Every structure is written in C-alpha cells, then in structure tokens.
Amino acid sequence: MKKSIGLYVHIPFCQKKCIYCDFNSYDDKAIYEDAYIDALIRELKYYSDQQSYNFKTIFIGGGTPTIINPENIAKIMKTIEKNIEREAEITIECNPGTVDKAKVDIYKAIGINRISIGLQAWQDELLNTIGRIHKREDFLRSFSLFRSSGFNNINVDLMFSLPGQSLNMWLETLDNVCRLGAEHISCYSLIVEENTPIHSLIKSGVLNIPDEDLDRDMYKAAKAVLRNYGLKQYEISNFAKEGFCCGHNLIYWRNEEYAGVGAGSHSKIDGKRFWNFSGLDEYIKNIEAGKAAVEGNEDISIKEDMWETIILGLRLNSGIGISDFNAKYGIHFIEEYGNALSKLIKDSLIVVQDDRVRLTAKGQDLSNKVFVEFMQ
C-alpha cells in the first residue's frame, strides 16, 4: 500500500529579492530555469516511479513560482499526476503582478486548487520600504483574476512589525484584505535575520521597527479583527474560514512525513531527515550526472521526534492529543514531562484539558519560552 505524504516543490527564482528574505532564492538566475526544471522533474520521477508514495498535499513555493513559464509548472504536475490523491490540496505561491489570465488558466487546468498571495502590507510606502516590487493595485488585480477564474481557496500572507508601520496601518491592512473575502490569512511578525539587508539598515538606524509592546498589540489586533470576519485562528500565525485550514502546513505542524524536491529542500520520511544541495549549480550538476541531489541526512532519534511533535503541535490551537502522543511513542506524557507541565501551568502558559495540552493566549505570546521548557 502506498504511503500518503506531503510534497513541497521549490522554485528558487524571483524578480527581486526582498530586503528581509533569507530563503534559498535568486533574482539573477533566470537563465537556469529550463535546466533547473529538467533536474527537478528527474528528481520528482524518483518519487513517482521508484517509491511507494502518494501525495495528499502539494505546495509549489519559492522564490516566486508564478514568474516562471507556466508550462514548466504543468510539466511538474504531469510528472506526478499518477501519485496525486483525488482530493489533494495543491497550492502555488504567487507574488502580486506576476500572473495574467493565460497563466491562471493553465494553473486551473493542471489541477492547482489553492493560491497563496504574498501581499504583506496594504500601504504602498511600506511595500517599497521592505523591497517588494508590487503595489496594492497589483495585488487587487491578481486577487480578482484568480477569483474570476474560479479559485475559491485563496490565502493572503501579511506581515506586521514592519519598519514605519503603525497600529492603524496594520488595522487598515487587515480590514481591507478581510473585506475581499480571503478564505485564509497568514499573519507573520517580521523576523530580522542577520544576513539580510534589512538587518544592516536597522542596525545602522536607517530603519526603525516597532517595539515589542506594539508588536504584541498588532498580534492581538489581528486575532480580534480576523475573528470578527469569521476567520478562526487554528495556529499561532494562521487563520481560516471553516474548512479552509492549510492541509500542507498541517503536515508540518503534526510532525508528519513529507518530501521536498528542488534546491535546498528538506524531507522527513521513515525516521530520517535529508536535505538537498542549496546551490543551483550543485543541485543541477548532481542530478545531470545521475546522482542524488541529497547533500546530507540524519536519523531522527525518538527523543528528538517527541520534542518536535511537542513544539510543532503546540503551535496549533488544538494543541497535542495526550493519548495520541502516548500511543505513538509508548510513553506516559504527563509523567515524562511532569516538571515542565507543572511550571508552565503555574505560569499560565499552557492548559491541560480534555486529553489535550494547549497554549494559552499568554503562551502564544511567549511560545519560545514554552518550547524551551520541554527541552530540559
């Protein structure tokens, strides 16, 4: 019997790299596109021809998958069509302004049924500050194009705690996106990574980001506004209308199995974690030479897997099922983590109720503190 897993497909090309981005993506490698797609398809054939896997979710991410030739996306889907489950959720990431009707029609025809649009902010001045190349009107046109083409499952990515962003600007962003009727909204606080241009700009004082209190006010505002529009929070940063939670991301948060293809992609299958070469040259050359694209791998110990199940599962509003955890690992959760649980309950960071462990609202604000307790 074939194993049902998730599939992530990495498309590392961008028109312009945003100043906060530290993903494995390139804005100067367009000439690699056809060679990269050929290599990607050869890697995909390994899963479709040699392995016993079916895909219950597919996520085509990047980079910006919608800037490449849509026929290349069609080739990817054709390669794995016999492995795609009937009700599979199939997502493609999109940057505003990178699609036209011809592209959208192809996406629809090849079975893509979920769109994730990276808006980030409603205000053009904020978009310009963080290096986004689109404007609000580009987003509105792209959103409308997907809607008119029959896509009824659209996520919009938003960011708060941006340089120069006020609480009112964040509320304006939330309200306008909700009015459009998006089925899913992801709200992420800006994370400033050291190897990004924005880090240097903040460190030198050119840009200033909101303080921690304003950051938390923005997060609480998001929870309130989205709830009023019928989007229920189901994970620390994710909100959805009934029936529209992201199935692919739930695989990660439930610590289930997934395959990642493309440069720098990670996989978790059969108790092992493995990852591909991140450089395009190395990735392509290894596959062209008939070798695996895998750069490294590791066995996942039971203790490590338990910890990952905890920290990923606690991100979900539903938390962790205690009986399920006990059955999976053959332990007694309450006894194994008794000290951590007692401390976290006392600090009002978690609740243990109805055979589940969940973060409180305070725990969501201080989630890293919770996760560290389970490492002791």
C-alpha positions, 0 to 999 in steps of 0.5 A, spaced: 500 500 500 502 506 498 504 511 503 500 518 503 505 524 504 506 531 503 510 534 497 513 541 497 516 543 490 521 549 490 522 554 485 528 558 487 527 564 482 524 571 483 524 578 480 527 581 486 529 579 492 526 582 498 530 586 503 528 581 509 528 574 505 533 569 507 530 563 503 534 559 498 532 564 492 535 568 486 533 574 482 539 573 477 538 566 475 533 566 470 537 563 465 537 556 469 530 555 469 529 550 463 535 546 466 533 547 473 526 544 471 529 538 467 533 536 474 527 537 478 522 533 474 528 527 474 528 528 481 520 528 482 520 521 477 524 518 483 518 519 487 513 517 482 516 511 479 521 508 484 517 509 491 511 507 494 508 514 495 502 518 494 501 525 495 495 528 499 498 535 499 502 539 494 505 546 495 509 549 489 513 555 493 519 559 492 522 564 490 516 566 486 513 560 482 508 564 478 514 568 474 516 562 471 513 559 464 507 556 466 508 550 462 514 548 466 509 548 472 504 543 468 510 539 466 511 538 474 504 536 475 504 531 469 510 528 472 506 526 478 499 526 476 499 518 477 501 519 485 496 525 486 490 523 491 483 525 488 482 530 493 489 533 494 490 540 496 495 543 491 497 550 492 502 555 488 505 561 491 504 567 487 507 574 488 502 580 486 503 582 478 506 576 476 500 572 473 495 574 467 489 570 465 493 565 460 497 563 466 491 562 471 488 558 466 493 553 465 494 553 473 486 551 473 487 546 468 493 542 471 489 541 477 492 547 482 486 548 487 489 553 492 493 560 491 497 563 496 498 571 495 504 574 498 501 581 499 504 583 506 502 590 507 496 594 504 500 601 504 504 602 498 510 606 502 511 600 506 511 595 500 517 599 497 520 600 504 521 592 505 523 591 497 517 588 494 516 590 487 508 590 487 503 595 489 496 594 492 493 595 485 497 589 483 495 585 488 487 587 487 488 585 480 491 578 481 486 577 487 480 578 482 483 574 476 484 568 480 477 569 483 474 570 476 477 564 474 474 560 479 479 559 485 475 559 491 481 557 496 485 563 496 490 565 502 493 572 503 500 572 507 501 579 511 506 581 515 506 586 521 512 589 525 514 592 519 519 598 519 514 605 519 508 601 520 503 603 525 497 600 529 492 603 524 496 601 518 496 594 520 488 595 522 487 598 515 491 592 512 487 587 515 480 590 514 481 591 507 484 584 505 478 581 510 473 585 506 475 581 499 473 575 502 480 571 503 478 564 505 485 564 509 490 569 512 497 568 514 499 573 519 507 573 520 511 578 525 517 580 521 523 576 523 530 580 522 535 575 520 542 577 520 544 576 513 539 580 510 539 587 508 534 589 512 538 587 518 544 592 516 539 598 515 536 597 522 542 596 525 545 602 522 538 606 524 536 607 517 530 603 519 526 603 525 521 597 527 516 597 532 517 595 539 515 589 542 509 592 546 506 594 539 508 588 536 504 584 541 498 589 540 498 588 532 498 580 534 492 581 538 489 586 533 489 581 528 486 575 532 480 580 534 479 583 527 480 576 523 475 573 528 470 578 527 470 576 519 469 569 521 476 567 520 478 562 526 485 562 528 487 554 528 495 556 529 499 561 532 500 565 525 494 562 521 487 563 520 481 560 516 474 560 514 471 553 516 474 548 512 479 552 509 485 550 514 492 549 510 492 541 509 500 542 507 502 546 513 498 541 517 503 536 515 508 540 518 505 542 524 503 534 526 510 532 525 508 528 519 512 525 513 513 529 507 518 530 501 521 536 498 524 536 491 528 542 488 534 546 491 535 546 498 529 542 500 528 538 506 524 531 507 522 527 513 520 520 511 521 513 515 525 516 521 530 520 517 531 527 515 535 529 508 536 535 505 538 537 498 544 541 495 542 549 496 546 551 490 543 551 483 549 549 480 550 543 485 543 541 485 543 541 477 550 538 476 548 532 481 542 530 478 545 531 470 550 526 472 545 521 475 546 522 482 542 524 488 541 531 489 541 529 497 547 533 500 546 530 507 541 526 512 540 524 519 536 519 523 531 522 527 532 519 534 525 518 538 527 523 543 528 528 538 521 526 534 517 527 541 520 534 542 518 536 535 511 533 535 511 537 542 513 544 539 510 543 532 503 541 535 503 546 540 503 551 535 496 549 533 490 551 537 488 544 538 494 543 541 497 535 542 492 529 543 495 526 550 493 519 548 495 520 541 502 522 543 502 516 548 500 511 543 505 513 538 511 513 542 509 508 548 510 513 553 506 516 559 506 524 557 504 527 563 509 523 567 515 524 562 514 531 562 511 532 569 516 538 571 515 542 565 507 541 565 507 543 572 511 550 571 508 552 565 501 551 568 503 555 574 505 560 569 499 560 565 502 558 559 499 552 557 492 548 559 491 541 560 484 539 558 480 534 555 486 529 553 489 535 550 495 540 552 494 547 549 497 554 549 494 559 552 493 566 549 499 568 554 503 562 551 502 564 544 505 570 546 511 567 549 511 560 545 519 560 545 519 560 552 514 554 552 518 550 547 524 551 551 521 548 557 520 541 554 527 541 552 530 540 559 
